[in-house]
Amino acid sequence: MKLLEAQLINYHRFDKRTTSRGDRSYSFLNFEKIKNYDDLNSLFFQVLARKHDERNEDVKTLFEKIPYLNSSLFEPTDLEQLTLFISNLKDDKTAPIYSQTVLKDSQGKKRSGNIFTLQYLFEFLDAYDFGAEGGEEIRENNKTLINASVLGLIFEKINGYKDGSFFTPGFITMYMCRETIRKAVVQKFNETKNWNCTSIDELYDKIEDRTEANQIVNSIKICDPAVGSGHFLVSALNEMIAVKNDLKILQDRNGMRLKEYEAEVVNDELIVTEEGVLFEYNPLNKESQRVQDALFHEKQTIIENCLFGVDINTNSVKICRLRLWIELLKNAYYKNSTELETLPNIDINIKCGNSLVSRFAIDADLRKALKSSKWTIDGYRIAVTLTEMLKTRSRKENGTADNRHKIGL
């Protein structure tokens, strides 16, 4: 939510009525907007989970600038259904401030004593900068920069090493993806077009149809059998967009090239620049809107069609989905004056399971194994195809891939 808040504030710093640091009226994780756990509950289930015209009147005014985000993140979990909702937590409970806290008093000294739990949470999160990714100049008050990749490290620290959870540093996943995906792209073009290229540069010289080239790159499937927090898949996502940039096939949904822009992976982050200047989304600018739209849908296409993951740890799966969702959020854009383009559910791509154990041999004929099941291989393929068709249809009709397209397989 802090990442979303930072995005909204930064998106509106281009309005002449605001300061260069952005429009602070889009800040919502504070005591002015959320005074108790009931308000926090409303934020999740009455605001972020509902379109503007479906919200209750009492939250429309309080959270009028907060967009609807289509995601299973904002649906009550099974655990909440069986136990407690956020609204059931006591507002008057306090917690002792951690002895090594980052919270400071007016003299710059570490704070001590007790503090209300919700206030503690807000002040702790506000001690960090969530909005300066890729742009050091918009950092303020020398706050420590927090980006989405920290989720993997947090998960490792919380989960410990007892389940074999290790955080893979970004420079390693970046190197792995660069070395493997580029070779895979060259191989895929050679197989599809019957070429004999040996490098990305050779491919660039032979490509004539950008749309076909995009389809070939998008046909590559990448699966992490021990996906963890999803760091490898995020690196793969960034590298695939960087490859498209190097092949000069990165284009918007109308087929127009993003020819004035460069997309490259730097320190395991996708950086987009125009003539050496960092691209920053300005919803008031038509060209900026086009580029942001193109980057969002490029990421969405790759995430939905190319990236897959499995992990034995259910919490890993949740964090991986969240990481991919955040990567889309980075390029979310306004489809009208008040609404952001909604984010798709990607639960179908990231599954919980044991990838080291299988009931069947790798070369087994699964048609025999499925005889006693109601499913066939062809039936499963048809179901998956139908799911994708319903996703596309839903987007065209409603501008969103909402939960109605989900099919149990």
N, C-alpha and C positions, 0 to 999 in steps of 0.2 A: 504493500500500500504506500510506503514511503517512496518507492520508485515511481509509482503512478502519480503521486502528489508532485514530485519533482518534475515529471514530464509536463503536467498540466501548467505548472508555474512557468516553466521555461518556454512552453509553446506561446504563452501570452505576454512575453517580454517585448514583443515587437510592436505592441500597441502603443501609440504615442502618449496615451494617458497613463501608462505604467512606467515604473523605473526600469533600468537596464537589468535588474535582477529578477524581473518578472512580476506578474500580478499575484500578490499574496492572498487575494480573495479566493484563489483556487486551492489554498491550503485547507485541509480538512481534518488532519490528525492532530487535533489540539483541543483544549478544554472549551474554547469558544464554540466549536461545532459539536463536540462529543463530551458531554458533561458526566455521563455515567455509562454503565454497561448496557443499559437499554438502548441508548443512542448508538453504541457500537454494534449491537445486534441489528438495529435498523439499517445501519450503513451496509452491512453485508447482505442481509436477506430482503430488505425493502428498497434498497437503492441500487447497488451494484448488480443485483440479480434480476432487476426489473427495468423495463423500458420506461421512459419518462411518463407516458400516458397511462401506465399501469401502476404507478406509485401512489401511495396514500397521500392525502393532502398535507398531513403534518410533516412529512419528510420532503415534499416538493420544494418548500421554501428553504428549509434548513440546508438541504444538499442540492440546491438548484443547479450548481455548476459541475456536479459529479456525474460522469457519463455512465451509461449502462455498459457492462462488460459481460459478454456471454461466455461463461466458463463454469465448469463443475466445481471450481474453487469456491463459488458462492452459493452452493447448495448445502443444506444441512447434511452432515455425515451420519453414518449409521451409529457411530459412538454418541453423537449429540442426540439422536433420536432416542437412544436407550438411557442416556444419563442426563446431562445438563446442557442447556443452551448458554451462550454468553450472557444473556439477560438475567440468568439466575445467579450470577456472581454478586457478591456483596460489595456495594460501593464504598462502604465505610471501613473496609479492611485496609490495614497498613502493612508495610514491609520495611525491614531495616535496610538502609542504604549500604551497598557493598563497600567494604573497606578500601578497595582499589578502584572505586568508581571514577567514571569520566565526568560526572556531574560536578560543576564548580559553583561556588557561591559568588557574591558580588566582588569579593576581594581576590577571586581567582584560586581560592583554596578548595580542596576536596570537601564535598558536603558530607554530613553525617546525620545520624538520627533516623527517624522513621518518616515515611511518606506514603500517601495513598497509592495503591497499586497501579491504578490506571494513569495517574499523574506520573508515577515513576516510569512507566512504559513509554509515555509520550516524550518526557524529557530525555530519557535515555536515547531514544531513536533520533531526537532532534539534535543530539550532540554530534551527529555524523552527517556528512554531506553525501546525499544519494543522487545528486543531479549533475555532477561534473564529469561524467564519463566521457572521455575523449576531448574534453575542453577544460583545461586547467584554469583558464582565465575566469570562469564563472564560479570558481570556488570562493567561499566566503568564510571569514572568521577563522581561517586556518583549520577548519574541521577535517577530521580524518575522512578520506574518500572511501565510500563503500560501494562496490559494484556487485552485480548479480553473481559473479563467480565465487563470492565469499560463501554462498550457500553450501557449496560442496565441502568447504573446510569446516563450516559450522556443523554440518551433518556428521563428518568424521569425528569431530571432538565430542559431540553428544553421544553418538553411537559407539564410540570407542573402536578398538581393533578386534574385539572378540568375534565379530562376524566377518572379519576379513575386509572391512571397509577402509580403503586408503584413498586419499585425495591425490589425484594425478595433477601435478603442476601444469599450468597453462603452456609453458614453453615446450613441454613434452607432447601434449595433445596437438599443439599447433604444428610441430615438426612431423608427427605421425601423419596427420591429415594432409599436409602439403605433399609429402613424399608418396603417399598411397593414392590419394584422390586424383591427382594430376595424371598419374600413370593409368588409372582406371578410366578417366575421361578419354585419353588417347586410344586406349584399347577398345572402348565402346564405339568411338567414331570409326576406327579401322574395321571393326566387325560389321557395323551397320552400313557403312558406305563403301566397303571393300577397298579402303585406302591402305597405305603403308607408312603412315606418319610415325615419327619417333619422339616428337615433342609438341608442346602447346604452340610454339612458334610456327611449326609446320602446319598444324591444324588451322591456325589463324589465316595462313596464306591460301588455304583451300576452301574455307567456308564461304558460301555464297547466299544461302538461305538461313537467315537468323532464326526464324520461327522453328524450322526443322532442327537447327542446331540446339535450340533450347529444349526441344522435346527429347533429343538424344541425351543431353546432360541430365534432364529430369527423370530419365528412365533408369538411372543408376540407383541401386538400393544399398543402403548402409545399415548394418545391424550391429549393435554393441551387445554381446551376450551377458555382460556383467556391467550394466549401464551406470550403476551408482547414482551420483547426483546429475548425470547427464553432461558432464563437461566435454567428453569426447564428441558427443553429437552436436553440441553447440559449436565446437571448433570445426566440425565437418560442415555445418551450415555456413559458417563464415567463409570457409575455404571454397565451397562450391560457388558462392556469389563472387568471390575474388577470381576464380577461374573464368566465370562468364565475363567478368570485366576484362580479363586479359585476352579473351577471344573476341572481344568487342561485340558481344551478342546480348549484353544487358540492355533490356528495353522495357518500356512501359506497356500497359495493357492494350494500347492502340498500336503497338508495334514500332513506336518511335524510340530510337536509341538514346541512351543517356550518355551521349558522346562527349559532353563537356565535363563529365564527372569521372573520378577515379575511385575504385573501391579496392582496398587492400587490407590484409590482415597485419596488424601491428600489435605486438605484445598480446597476442591471442584475442584481439578485439577488432571487429570490422570497422574500419575508418573510411568514410566517404568524404572526398574533398573536391572542390571546384577551383582549378588553377592554384592549388596549394592551400586553399582556405577551407577549413572544416565546414562541411555542410551542416546547417542547422535549420530545422523545419520551421517555417513561418506560414501559419494557416491563412494569412492575409495575402500571400503571394502565389499566383497561379502556377509558376514554374516550380516553386518549392513544393507546392501541393502535388504536382505531377511526380516529382522525384520521390517524395515520401510514399505516395500511393504505390509506385513501382517497387520500391524496396520492401514495403509491407507484403505485397502479393507475391514477390519473389520468395521471400522467407516462408510465407504460408504454403506456397506450392511445394517447396523443398521439404518442409517439416511434415506435411501431410502425405507426401508421395514417396519420399526418399529415405527418411530417417525412422529407424525402428530400434527398440531396446527392450531388454529383459533383465530383471534382477530378482533375486530370491527375497530381498528385503522390501516389504511393502512401503516403508518410509522412503527408501531410495526411489521407488517408482513415482511417488507423489512429488518428491523434490525435482526429479528429472522433468516431469510434466510441467512443473512450475518454472523451471529454467527455460524450457523452450517457449513457454507462454510469455515469459518476461522478454525474450529476444524479439518476439512479435510486438510486444508493448513498446519497445524502443522506437519502433517505426509506425506506431498507431497514428492515424490522421483523422481530421474532422471531415465527415462526409456531408455535414451541413453545419450551420452556425453553432449548434449546441451538442451534437452527437459525434463521438468518436466511432470509427469503424470497429465493429464488434470483433472479438477474438474467438476463433473456433475452438471447439473441444477437440483435444488430440489424444483422448484416453485410449483410443483403439490402437495407436501405434506403440505405446509403452505399456508392457504387461508385466505382471508379477509371476515368476515361475523359476524353476531350476533348470538352467540351460545345460547343465552337465549330465542330467539324467533324462533318458528317453525310454519309453516303452517299446520302441521299435528301432531296428537297425537303420542306419543312415540310408542304405540302399534298398530298404524294404518297400514292397508294393503296398501302398496304403489303401488301395482299393479293397484288398482282402481284409485289412484291419477294420475298415469302415462298414463292412457288410452288416454287422450287428447294430450299427448306429443309424439314426435317421438322416445323417448327413452323408453326402458324397463329395468328392473333390470338386466336381463340376457345380454341385449345388452351393458349395462354400464360395466358389469363385463368383457365381451369379449373385449371391448375397452381398459380397464385398462390392461388386460392381454397382448393384442397386443402391447400396449405402452411399457411394460416391456420387451417383446420379441425383439422389435426394439432397445431398449436401449442396450440389451445384444449383439445383432447382430452388432450394430454400434461400440461397444467397440472392438469386435473381429476383425472387418474389418479395423478400423481406429485407434484403441487404444484410443478412446474417445467417450463420450456420448454427441455428439454435438447437435445443435439446430434442426437438421433435424428430430429427432425422436419425436419432439413435436406433439401432436395431440390435436385438440380442442374438448373438451367434453361438 
